[in-house]
Amino acid sequence: MAIGADTAQGAPADALEYTAAAGGAAYVVGKNHVIAEIEDTYSFTTDTFDFWRRERPTISEARREIHRRARIFQTRLSRGKRITSQDT
């Protein structure tokens, strides 16, 4: 399973919402029962040093956020493992 996502930093109806909105995609990759084939891939990355970091959180807020994201990741990982291990 491959998952990619981005989060919007602008407030709703802000001009930034139209140029830097949120998005995401997920793909389950395998060899059996395929509906599409990956013929080629391309990767592009860039460092963005801009407005994306908001006011710095306190240490306790940062810890809570790290733990929250870890729980979300573990949940998604376990769901992905269940999906890919099912015999369909």
Buried (B, 14 or more C-beta within 10 A) or exposed (E): BEEEEEEBBBEEEEEEBEEBEEEEEEEEEEEEEEEEEEEEEEEEEEEEEEEEEEEEEEEEEEEEEEEEEEEEEEEEEEEBEEEEEEEE
